[in-house]
Structure formats: structure tokens, C-alpha cells
Amino acid sequence: MAFTPYDWQQTLRQKADYVEDRLREGSPVVGLSCHEGILLVTVRRAQQQKIFEIYDRLAFAGLGNQSDLETIRQIAVDFAHAEGFARSPQDVSIQRVVGVALSPAMKRSFSDPLRLPLVVRGLFAQLGDAPEGDLFYLLNYDGEFSRAHRWGVAAGTEGAREAMERVLTVFAKKTPKRDAALEKALEAWAIGRRAALAAGESEWRAVLAEALESGTLEAALVERASRRERRFRFLSPDELKPFVPE
């Protein structure tokens, strides 16, 4: 079957509309630098993990189809470990994971009219020696990506992302402690969720409380000064409990 340029453009628009509709109700993810490291926060359903370790100092969180998130995670992990083996662990960077391993493959998949698009929007983080060196990459389903420092967000709609960014822009100019960063990340998450669902002007804690009636708070820290072999760890229920609305 031959495709004209118009057919190709129409197919891309239909793919984009399909993915955007699927992502609209997805749970946002927030990444935020803090004194202790990089904090990643979201609310997940049941046992569907949304935050993952990629490599030492590298982590990934996303929204979308769980199978597509797992595909992205596996590609990123395999590439990072191959880079570390062929070069050195210090040469493994989130820029190469996103720009070399993931973005080109996702662009090819999205532009192929015979392939289903990946329903995923991912936030990748790389821990620096200091907060000023922390990096965040937002990777879209079409393979396009952008870079940010100190914080990053991924949400189901453009309006939700912009609302979350307004919450974090001023706050993230200073380096907060972990607990302050966690509270602000939860506020940004709830405001993004409210914007994506067009849920009026509900107070952000009420939005979070409603989401946690059927969801589970998931938060991980990539530790800057860790005595453990692995820098990545999930925050425990006891660490999260003070931040869960009653």
C-alpha cells in the first residue's frame, strides 16, 4: 500500500491524538533536586511500579501503558550497562541513554504508519555531585525530548505540565531538604492531576487525598552521599506517612 505525504501526516496526527487521549488521565511524575539527592514522586495504581533505577546515579519515572514503560526501562537499563562495560561507569550518562538509545528508536516507531505508537511519557534523572549538576530529561512518545536542571515533570496534558512547572520554578531555585522537597513535589503532583482532569479549584491536599483512596504514593531517592552500594532507594511507608493527608 502506497502512502502519500498527506496520508503520512494524517496518520501521525491520528497517532498523536490516540496517545494524548490515553495519557490524559495518567498519573503525573515529579523529579526534584534536594540536598540529599534527587527525589522522584508519583501516585500509582495497585502494584504498577512507575519509578525505576536505570544505573548508578540514573533513574526513570513515567506515565502511560505499563508494558510500554517496561519496554523503555529495559532498553535504558541494557544500554546503560553496555556503556558502562564498554567504556566506564563514569561515561554512562542520561544524555546518551535518552539521545542515543531511546529517542531515535521512538521516532522511528512513531513515524512508521504500520506500527502502534508507544503510549508513554518519561522523566529521566541523573544525579550530580551537587544539586547544580542534577539533570532531568523529559522524553515524549514521539521521541522528542527536552532537558532541565534541578527539577522536571511529566504529565498527561500540556496544561498540567505548565501548572506543575509554575509550582516548582521559584521553589527549586534554592536547594531544599528532602522533606520540604517531598511536600512541594506532592503539591505539584496534585496541581498537575487537577489540571489534567479539569477538576476545578479543589485544594491540592484534597486532590491528593482522593487519589490515594485508590492509589499508592510512590517516592524514590537517588542519594547523593550514600553509604550503601546502591544510591537508589524507595522511601519507606514510615517516611511517607507524615505527608499522606488524613
C-alpha positions in Angstrom: 0.0 0.0 0.0 1.4 3.4 -1.0 1.2 6.4 1.3 1.0 9.9 0.1 2.6 12.7 2.1 -0.9 13.7 3.2 -1.7 10.2 4.3 1.5 10.1 6.3 0.8 13.4 8.1 -2.8 12.3 8.8 -1.5 9.1 10.3 0.9 11.0 12.6 -1.9 13.2 13.7 -4.1 10.3 14.4 -1.3 8.6 16.4 -0.7 11.7 18.4 -4.4 12.1 19.2 -4.6 8.5 20.2 -1.6 8.7 22.6 -2.6 12.0 24.1 -6.1 10.7 24.9 -4.5 7.7 26.6 -2.1 9.8 28.6 -4.6 12.4 29.7 -5.7 10.5 32.8 -2.2 9.2 33.6 -0.6 10.0 37.0 2.0 12.8 36.7 5.5 12.3 37.9 7.7 14.9 39.6 11.5 15.0 39.9 13.1 17.5 42.2 16.7 18.1 43.4 17.2 18.3 47.1 20.2 18.4 49.5 20.1 14.6 49.9 19.9 13.8 46.2 17.1 13.6 43.6 13.6 12.8 44.6 11.1 11.2 42.2 7.4 11.1 43.2 4.1 9.8 41.8 0.9 8.1 42.7 0.5 4.6 41.2 -2.4 2.1 40.9 -2.2 -1.3 42.6 1.2 -2.9 42.0 2.1 -1.0 38.8 5.5 0.4 39.6 6.2 3.8 37.9 9.7 4.7 39.3 12.8 2.7 38.3 16.5 2.6 38.8 18.5 2.6 35.5 22.1 2.7 36.6 24.2 4.2 39.3 23.0 7.9 39.6 20.4 7.4 36.8 16.6 6.9 37.3 13.4 6.9 35.3 9.8 7.6 36.1 6.9 7.7 33.6 3.2 7.6 32.8 1.4 5.5 30.2 0.9 1.8 29.4 2.8 -0.4 31.9 4.1 -2.6 29.1 5.5 0.4 27.2 7.1 1.7 30.4 8.8 -1.6 30.9 10.0 -1.6 27.3 11.6 1.8 27.8 13.1 0.8 31.1 14.6 -2.4 29.7 16.2 -0.5 26.7 17.6 2.1 29.0 19.0 -0.4 31.5 20.6 -2.6 28.8 22.2 0.4 27.1 23.5 1.9 30.3 25.1 -1.4 31.4 26.6 -1.9 27.9 28.0 1.6 28.0 29.5 1.0 31.5 31.1 -2.3 30.4 32.5 -1.0 27.1 33.7 2.3 28.5 33.5 3.0 32.2 30.7 3.7 34.7 31.6 7.3 34.7 30.9 7.5 31.0 27.2 6.4 31.4 25.0 9.5 31.1 21.3 10.2 30.9 22.0 12.3 27.8 23.3 9.2 25.9 20.5 6.9 27.3 17.8 9.3 26.0 19.5 10.8 23.0 21.2 7.7 21.6 19.3 4.6 22.9 15.7 5.8 23.2 14.9 8.9 21.1 15.8 7.6 17.7 14.0 4.3 18.2 10.9 6.1 19.4 11.0 8.5 16.5 11.2 5.5 14.1 8.3 3.8 15.8 6.1 6.8 15.8 6.7 7.8 12.2 6.1 4.2 10.9 2.4 4.2 9.8 2.3 0.4 10.2 3.4 0.4 13.9 1.5 1.2 17.0 2.9 4.1 18.9 4.3 3.8 22.4 1.9 5.2 25.0 4.5 6.6 27.3 5.9 9.9 28.5 9.1 9.6 30.6 11.1 11.6 33.0 14.8 10.7 33.3 17.1 11.9 36.0 20.9 12.0 36.6 22.4 12.8 39.9 25.2 15.2 40.0 27.9 15.7 42.7 26.0 18.8 43.7 22.4 19.9 43.0 23.6 22.3 40.4 24.8 19.3 38.4 21.5 17.3 38.6 19.9 16.8 35.1 16.3 15.9 34.1 15.2 14.8 30.6 11.6 14.7 29.5 11.1 12.2 26.7 7.8 12.2 24.7 6.2 9.3 22.9 7.3 10.7 19.5 11.0 10.7 20.5 11.3 14.4 21.1 13.0 15.4 24.4 14.0 18.4 26.4 16.5 19.0 29.2 16.1 20.8 32.6 18.1 21.4 35.7 17.1 21.0 39.4 13.6 19.7 38.6 11.5 18.0 35.9 7.9 16.9 35.4 5.9 14.7 33.1 2.1 15.0 32.9 -0.9 13.9 30.9 -1.5 17.2 29.2 0.4 20.3 28.3 -1.7 22.4 30.7 -1.0 20.1 33.5 2.7 20.2 32.9 2.7 24.0 32.8 0.7 24.2 36.1 3.2 21.9 37.8 6.1 24.0 36.4 4.7 27.1 38.0 4.7 25.4 41.4 8.3 24.4 41.1 10.0 27.2 39.3 10.5 29.5 42.2 10.8 26.8 44.9 13.6 24.9 43.1 15.9 27.9 42.9 17.1 27.0 46.3 18.1 23.5 47.4 15.6 22.2 49.8 15.9 19.4 52.3 14.3 16.1 51.4 11.1 16.5 53.4 10.4 20.0 52.1 11.1 18.8 48.6 8.7 15.9 49.1 5.9 18.2 50.2 6.4 20.5 47.3 6.6 17.6 44.9 3.2 16.3 46.2 1.7 19.8 45.7 3.0 19.9 42.1 1.7 16.4 41.5 -1.8 17.3 42.8 -2.0 20.5 40.9 -1.0 18.7 37.7 -3.6 16.0 38.3 -6.2 18.6 38.9 -5.4 20.4 35.7 -5.3 17.3 33.6 -8.8 16.2 34.9 -10.2 19.8 34.8 -11.2 19.3 38.5 -11.9 22.9 39.2 -10.2 24.7 42.1 -10.0 21.9 44.6 -7.4 22.4 47.3 -4.3 20.3 46.4 -4.3 18.2 49.5 -7.9 17.2 48.8 -6.9 16.2 45.3 -4.1 14.1 46.7 -6.3 12.5 49.4 -8.8 11.5 46.8 -6.2 10.0 44.5 -4.8 8.0 47.5 -8.2 6.4 48.1 -7.5 4.1 45.2 -3.8 4.7 44.6 -0.5 4.4 46.4 2.1 7.0 46.9 5.5 6.0 45.4 8.6 8.0 46.0 12.3 7.2 45.5 15.5 9.0 46.3 18.8 8.8 44.4 21.1 9.5 47.3 24.0 12.0 46.8 26.1 10.8 49.8 25.2 7.1 50.3 27.0 4.5 52.3 25.0 1.8 50.5 26.2 0.1 47.4 23.1 1.4 45.5 22.2 5.1 45.6 18.7 4.4 44.5 16.1 3.5 47.2 12.4 3.8 47.7 11.1 5.8 50.6 9.6 3.6 53.3 5.9 3.8 54.4 7.1 5.4 57.7 9.0 8.1 55.8 5.9 8.8 53.6 3.3 8.7 56.3 3.6 12.3 57.6 2.9 13.5 54.1 -0.3 11.4 53.4 -3.4 13.5 54.0 -5.8 12.0 56.6 
